[in-house]
Amino acid sequence: MRKLAKECDLLRKLNKHANIVKYYGFLEDKEQEQASIFMEYMPCGNLQSLYKDFGKFDELMVKRFAK
């Protein structure tokens, strides 16, 4: 859980950047050893799933995500 909390601290610091998905918070349930991270919904999914579906990104694809 410590690594996850550290990741959330980084997300909190980057939260004001226009090109990074918004971070809303972190909830930890120590009894059940579970954690939830609340972030902005992105309808296109994530880069990993797109890479898995389409393979290597060409320059136009990268420009689309790097606006």
N, C-alpha and C positions, 0 to 999 in steps of 0.2 A: 504493500500500500504506500510505502514511502516514495517509491519511484513514481507512482501515479499522482501523488500529491505534488511532487516536484514538477511533473508535466503540467499539471493544472496551474501551478504558479507561473510557469512560462506562458501558458495560454492567456492568463490574466494580464500579463505584461504586454502581450502582443494584441490584445483585444481592440485597441483603438486603430489598428492598421486597416485601411479600406479593403485590402485584398486578402484578408485572412478571415475565415469563418468566425462568426461571433461566438464567444464563450459566455455562458450565462451562469454557470456554477457547478459545484461538485458536492455530492452527497455521499457520505460514507456510513455504512451500517456495520459496525465492528462485530456485533453479535453474529450476524450471518456471513461475515467476511465478504461483503459485497460493496461495490461502489458504482455510482452513476455520474456521468459527466453530461451536462446539459449544454448543447450547442445549437447554433442556427441550423435550420433544415436546408439542405442543398438538394434540389430536385434532380440534378444530373448524377447524383451518387458521388463516389470518390474516385480519385485518380487510379488507385489500385485496381478497382473493378473495371474501369475503362481500359487500362493497360491489358488486363486479362482478356477482355473482349476484343480489342482492336490491335493489340501489339504495340510496337514502337510508335511513339508520337512523331508526326512530322512537324515541320516548323509552323504551319498554319494552326494545327491543334494546340501547340504550346502557346502561341499568341492568344488564342481564345481564352485559355485559362489564366494567362498572365496579365490580363488587362489591368 
